[in-house]
Each structure stands twice: as structure tokens, then as C-alpha cells.
Amino acid sequence: MLTAAGVMLVLGTIFSGLLVVASRHLAVEVDPREAELAASLPGANCGNCGFPSCAQYAKAVASGRAGVNRCSVGGPPVAERLAALMGVEVAATYPFRPVIHCSATAEQRLLHGDYRGERTCAAAHVTGGVQGCTYGCLGFGDCVASCEYDAMILVDGLPQIDYEKCVGCGACVRACPRRIIEQIPFKADRMLVVGCANHDPGKVVRSVCQVGCIGCSLCARAEPQLFSIKDNLAVIDYDVVTGHEDLHAVHAKCPMESLVYFGKPEPQHEEQLAGVASPGIAGRPHPVEHGLDWRG
Amino acid sequence: MNWRTIFGLNVLPDFARGVHPPEHKSRTRDLPIETLTEPEVVTIPLLQHAGAAAECVAQPRQQVTAGELVGRRSASGISANVHASIAGVVQAVTAVPLPNGRRSLAVPIRRLAPGEDSNAVAPVADRLFGGVWAESDIAVARPLDILHAVADAGIVGMGGAAFPTDLKLRTTPERPIETLLVNGCECEPFLTADDRLMREYPAAVVTGARLAQKACGARQIVLAVENNKPEAAAALLAASGQFAGFRITVVSTKYPMGGERQLIPAVFRREVPTSGLPLDLGIAVINVATAAAIAGAVLRGQAMTHRIVTVTGGGVRSPKNLLVPIGTSFQTVIEGCGGVVTDARRVLAGGPMMGFTVTDLTAPVTKGTGGITVLSAAEIDSAEQTACIRCGRCLDTCPLGLAPTRIAHAVKFGDLALAQQNHLAACCECGCCAYECPARIPLVQYIRAGKVELAQSASE
């Protein structure tokens, strides 16, 4: 009995000694800032910064591999906190928020088929027969279902985003099988967006959509620095856009009305909206009134 | 004599599971192949095959002859040439909807003088498939020349997958092709195009098969025909009787006998590995229509400009087996069959099991379009989808032995890893599961969506 206890005691002492030595010599050095950085992050683990988790991003920031302004959920406040911890300056940061490159409501999309398959975008995307346009929104709301923040609803077969609720996590971008949702830097409250993703020639676009971009390049001629036509489709360069230019003239010029504003409504519309009882879908408050030239 | 024969069981080669949908072939099986009057415009898609689209080589306003190259196969990877199917003037490149819901750039060609030349030259069918195939020509054809002729003619598998045939027949010393399996099953309900081809032009099929055999160095040819086409089997037997190493096998009629992973176990009693190819067993499988096209390409220099399309279903006025220039719109083809009846509801590219619904009838006939099925209201099952009751009928019918309901539900709830564990990628999308499903769950659509998601997540 005593022998056994003695053996255990000796063994325990030896091993604890070994552990002490090992912990001294094999210790992993952790940047003390890393824990602080991680604590400053929102902890949503959304992956939108390009790292699998907030902790990984914090590690990357601490080691200088990633900038401080990549957290879209936290936005500028978090970027400032990270910058303070790291002792660097924040370049101007803008919240990256999703916009939808399709502005056609269900009625504006032509050549509807008698689609009887599964009512999800992912399933409808692999078959023909929903609508003529093979680029645009299918309107079954995979993005709406993917939104963890209740920031999206479907109106007239088109998702609309509540930017008050949206944190820019990018779940909708990943959910869209047609890849028509893009995160753009919101440099102003309202951003002009090409509401079309159709790369076909204008004639073909007209046959499938009432509001599709036909690549006429009127916008590119009016604002050559901002707009370009790539593969029959107008593209806005958001690196060049400052958010302060007045693009209403270009917006009005588009013959197909495929340029749309995303973001906060304009003041006059806000007044208009104040009186409108929100229609609401499935009991959720509905932030917009359609028929206006903005969505969001 | 094997044990099946001894016990008087099922003497015809067969595979496990599968379904027996109503055949509906009687509408067109006894109608000879007709040739569609040359349409005014054809729109030749640059992507009609598996792989990358061809590169356009035709200039607008250029005058082309039938069979002239308009799209050269893309240098990168799998691709195939495309050719003008009628003589005419090239228009500006446009985009056309493809039956599978995608779009492709396409070269429209407007016919020159209406109807002028269509009667002057020999009928297209004779030019492509008819007449005598001289034995001396077959004897002098060398394997590499055959492969080049097949590649130049833009021949792709006409059974549906549209895989470039020259790539399929190309062998390497490590993996030689022992057996050429020519697939004349045509298990898809409604369709009779291959049946008519085998009955009317058996010599073309046999000649093409022999050329393909030469090209790939196979020792034997097995031509499989379902037992619902006795006339075709008899015609082929008569045309191939004198050749050694050429066997006609009659297999039992069952869907999807025409799938290579079903036909090979049925004929050779060997399974194709799930992640492998028939080539792993030393077998190459080509369709009978592909074989006929090979004969035309090698011995007569005919590019792949036409194909036989069965236009059928209760929604079309006069069903036909039509020889159609590739690029003809569905609209034109259906009009060539007297148009649709008043209660026509749905147009399918292909048959009802594997076909795609087409909403835009400007879609062109491509190399892979074996049929156009117009369903009437009475032929469409309008039952609503209900919940899965876990009856397991999809498991009982899946010819590949998969669990379709598990895969479909995994895809539905976004668990691609689970779907892959259940062999999502192995599914051949034959549709047996969805056909049998009492809850009317579109299982194949889920699986197809899952495959697309898988490809997207792999590329990102």
C-alpha cells in the first residue's frame, strides 16, 4: 500500500517536473494584442473578411497580414478600435453592403414558363423554364432565406434589402446561385447600381426583359470614368465612385431604366413613405414601397 | 447457356432495378424518316457539346456553304467543331437559349435563295446515310485518319451527353479499348429516331461502328438493341452478318437501358466503377446515330450538320421522325409537323424522362437533341408535391443503387458533405426515382442543383 503510494508520488513528481520543463521550452508565443483584437471583433464569425473566424482574422491583423478595415459587420467603429490597438491609421473605410444586379420585377421578366419544380433558386437555376433571362433574379428567395438578420424580403419576386438591419455578412452573396448579388462599398447613403447582369446582345435582352441593360453605352458616354461596357453590360467602377457626384442625369438617361439606386431613400421619398402603412410580408415590417426608383 | 436460361428466367440481358414507363413509341415508330424543308434561318450554337464553346470563325455577311466550318473547337480542353447546316449568309452573332436553361453564343445563317438548291442536289438523307458503303474504302481508312475526320466533322455523342467522339475513341497504350459497345437501346419513352435510323439505314450504322472499331482498336463490336425494336435488330443483323467480331445483342426493354452504366452490366455482367469510366473496363460506348455520323464523316466527308429528331407527343398535330438541319428553331420544327394542337401544354427537348422543358421556342435543335416532345394537357401529371413518406421506392428503382431521397434532402438543407457521402456525383439523372416517387418530389432536380452547387463551391 505504502509502496504503491510512494511509487505514484515519485512518478507524479518526475512527470510534473517534465511538464514544467516542457512548458518553459516548448511554449507557443502568443501576441498579447491578439486576444485584445479578438475581443474587439463582433464575434459573428461570418467569414466576410476572408478568414474563417473572428479569431483567425485577429491573428492575421496582429501579424500584419491583414488590414484593420476588413470587418464588415463591425464597420468603422471596429476598424478604429483595431487601428488603435495596432497603432496604425485607418484608411477611409466604407461599409460593404450587398446590392442586386437585377431590377426586373416578376412581371418585367418575360417568357415565363410553367415551372413546376422545386421552388428554390438553386433548383430553378439548373433547369430552364422559369423565365427567359438566364442571368437575372429567379425570385424564389434563397438569399432571403439565408439572411440571418431578417434584412431581406421578397417584393414582386425581387429581394429588397433593409440596410438598417443588414450587416454585410455576405450570406446572400453566397446563397445566390446566379451570383448577381455583389458587395459594394457604400460611400454614400444611396448608391447607383446597374440593375442587370445579362451579358447577351441587346436584342436578346429585350426579348427576355423589360428593364434589362442592352449595352447601349449611353451611361458610359455620359460618365466615361465611372461607367464602362463590358460584354454588353454596363459596369460601374466603385473604386472611382466617390459617392458625392450627382448621377441623377445618368440615372434618368438610361433608356431601359436598368440603373437603380440602392440604400436609403431620398428625403422626399422618406416623407412619402412616412404616410404609407408598410405592406409587410409574413408579419414582418416592410421598409419599402415599390413603384419608386429606389429599393432598399 | 447460363443458369438464367436453365431456370427459364429472364433470358434477355438486364440490369438491376430501373422502371418500365409507358413507351408511347407507337405514334412514330412506323413513320419513315422525312426531311424538313430547309428553314429560312438556322442559328448554330457554338456550344452544343460537353466542354468549352467553339470559337466563331465566320464573319458577318460571309457566304457559307452547307458543311462549312463556323466554329473551330476551342484549343483549351474538351470542345468540338460546329458547321453551317445550310448554305446561306452569316448574320451577326447572337445568343440563343439552350434546352438545358443555359445560353450560348450562336451564328445565325440566312438561306440564300428560298428553296432553290434543296431539290437540286441529292436528298440530304441519301447524302448522309443512304447508298452503298464501299468495302474498299473502309479497308483503306487508317485509325488516325478516322480520328481526324471525326474531329474535323465535329462529331459528338448523339445519345444526349454530346461528348466529343474523337476524344472518346482515342486510346492510350495503358488503357486500350477491347470492346466497342454500340448503343441502340433508345430507352427514352416517345423517341424513335434511333429506331428509324437502324431500320432504314442499318448499313450506315454498321459501317460507322466498324470505322470506330478501327479507330479505337477494339477487338469486337457489340451492338445492343432493346427487344421492343425487333425490326431494327433484324435489319442490323442482315447488314452486319458477314463481319466477324460483330455481335448484335437484344436486351430487355427497360428504362434506362440506354445508360452506359446500365447497358454494360446488362451485356457484359460487369459493373463500371462509380468514379470510373467504361474505359476502365476497356469498353467504349457510342450511340447508333453517332456511328452513322462517323460513317458519313470518314467516307463521305460530311460534317455533322443534320440530325434525326423525333417530333412527338399528344400536343403535336402530325408526329414525325424528321431529319433536321442543326440550328433550326423548335418553332420551325414543330410547324413542320403541322404545329401544335389547342391543348398542347409543354415542349420538351428530348423525352419525358430526361428531357428539359423549353419555354423559348426560338431555341435551336442541337447535336444532342434526339426528340421534341410536345405534351398535351392530358399527358401532364398535375399532382401536387407532398412530403416524403420514407417509402423507399426511389431506392428500389435507382439503377445505380443510390439513395436519391437522402441525396435530395441533403441538398435541400444545404449539407453538401452529406450529399457527397451518399454519392451525389454518381447520379446519372435518369429520373427513375422522381418517376416512381409517390410524393412527386422532384428528386433529380435537387440532385442536379446539388451538382451545380458542388461545382461552384469547388471553383471558389
Interface residues (C-beta under 8 A of the other chain):
Chain A: L111 H112 G113 D114 Y115 G117 E118 T120 A122 A123 H125 V126 T127 G128 G129 V130 Q131 G132 T134 P177 D200 P201 K203 V204 V208
Chain B: A92 V93 T94 A95 P97 L98 P99 N100 G101 R102 R103 R345 R346 F356 T357 V358 T359 D360 Q385 V411 K412 P442 Q445 Y446 R448 A449 K451 V452 E453 Q456
